[in-house]
Structures are given as C-alpha cells and as structure tokens.
Amino acid sequence: MSVARITTLNLKSKEAADEMVQNYSTTAPSKFPEAEQLLQIRAGDTTIIAISLYENNEAMERATATRTKSLDSNKDNFASVDMKVGTVELNHSNKH
C-alpha cells in the first residue's frame, strides 16, 4: 500500500514562497526519483502544501535525507513546517 508524506510550509514572505515553488517545481522530480507522485499546492501567498506518494515506507525513508537537506537549506525562510505521514486509501485520477 502506498504511503504519503504531506508537508505544509508557511513561509515568512510571498517572495520566499515564490522562490520555493519555482525551485521545487524544477528540482523535485530528479531529487525524489522513487516518488510515485509529487504534488505541490499553493494554498495562499505564503503557504505551500507538498504531497509525495511512495510505494512503501522504505522508499519514503530513502528520500528523507534529501528532504531534510532541502528543508534545512531554506529554514530561515520558514515561519512553520508541519509534516504528516499516512497510508493512501484512494488515489484516483481521471486522466483523459
């Protein structure tokens, strides 16, 4: 069963959020090659929600060092960071 890591980032400024969105959009697919799916949601001027789906906990854990390095390099821009992990109970896509 797939697992999801949901990270909510509240940044100190809109400019920092803009930069974070651009950087993640450009680099995340190559930084997290084991992710089954990567989503980034802009929930407000300074709020970003990142959702990563992995095949299992082991695959997710292998990405932890890269994730930690990325977050640590931006820590001065964060007002808060909240992370949750859970099992994916539905992953429906209506692609046409």
C-alpha positions as CSV (number, residue, x, y, z in Angstrom):
1,M,0.0,0.0,0.0
2,S,1.3,3.4,-0.9
3,V,2.2,6.0,1.7
4,A,2.0,9.7,1.6
5,R,4.1,12.4,3.2
6,I,2.2,15.7,3.5
7,T,4.3,18.8,4.3
8,T,2.7,22.2,5.0
9,L,5.1,25.1,4.8
10,N,4.3,28.5,6.0
11,L,6.9,31.0,4.7
12,K,7.8,34.4,6.1
13,S,7.2,36.2,2.8
14,K,5.4,35.8,-0.5
15,E,8.8,36.2,-2.3
16,A,10.3,33.3,-0.3
17,A,7.2,31.2,-1.2
18,D,7.5,32.2,-4.9
19,E,11.1,31.1,-4.9
20,M,10.3,27.8,-3.0
21,V,7.6,26.9,-5.6
22,Q,9.9,27.6,-8.5
23,N,12.8,25.6,-7.0
24,Y,10.7,22.6,-6.0
25,S,8.9,22.5,-9.4
26,T,12.2,22.4,-11.2
27,T,14.2,20.1,-8.9
28,A,11.8,17.7,-7.1
29,P,11.3,15.2,-9.9
30,S,15.1,14.5,-10.0
31,K,15.6,14.8,-6.3
32,F,12.9,12.3,-5.4
33,P,13.1,9.7,-8.2
34,E,11.3,7.0,-6.1
35,A,8.2,9.1,-5.6
36,E,5.2,7.7,-7.4
37,Q,3.7,11.1,-7.5
38,L,4.6,14.6,-6.4
39,L,2.1,17.4,-5.8
40,Q,2.7,21.0,-4.8
41,I,-0.3,23.2,-3.9
42,R,-0.1,26.9,-3.4
43,A,-2.7,27.4,-0.6
44,G,-2.0,31.1,-0.1
45,D,0.6,33.8,-0.6
46,T,2.9,32.2,1.9
47,T,1.5,28.7,2.3
48,I,2.7,25.7,0.3
49,I,1.5,22.1,0.7
50,A,3.7,19.4,-0.8
51,I,2.4,15.8,-1.1
52,S,4.7,12.9,-2.0
53,L,3.4,9.4,-2.7
54,Y,5.7,6.4,-2.3
55,E,5.3,2.7,-2.9
56,N,6.1,1.9,0.7
57,N,7.7,3.3,3.9
58,E,11.2,2.1,2.9
59,A,11.1,4.1,-0.3
60,M,9.8,7.2,1.6
61,E,12.6,6.8,4.2
62,R,15.3,6.6,1.4
63,A,14.1,10.1,0.4
64,T,14.3,11.5,3.9
65,A,18.0,12.7,3.8
66,T,17.3,14.6,0.6
67,R,14.1,16.1,2.0
68,T,15.9,17.1,5.2
69,K,18.8,18.7,3.3
70,S,16.3,20.7,1.2
71,L,14.3,21.9,4.2
72,D,17.4,22.8,6.2
73,S,18.8,24.9,3.4
74,N,15.6,27.0,3.5
75,K,14.9,27.0,7.2
76,D,15.5,30.8,7.6
77,N,12.5,31.4,5.3
78,F,10.0,29.2,7.2
79,A,7.5,30.6,9.8
80,S,6.4,27.0,10.4
81,V,6.7,23.4,9.0
82,D,4.2,20.7,9.7
83,M,4.6,17.1,8.4
84,K,2.2,14.2,8.4
85,V,2.6,10.6,7.1
86,G,-0.3,8.2,6.3
87,T,-1.4,5.4,4.1
88,V,-3.0,6.2,0.7
89,E,-6.6,5.0,0.9
90,L,-7.7,6.4,-2.5
91,N,-5.5,7.5,-5.4
92,H,-8.0,8.2,-8.3
93,S,-7.0,10.1,-11.4
94,N,-9.5,10.9,-14.1
95,K,-7.0,11.5,-16.9
96,H,-8.4,11.8,-20.4
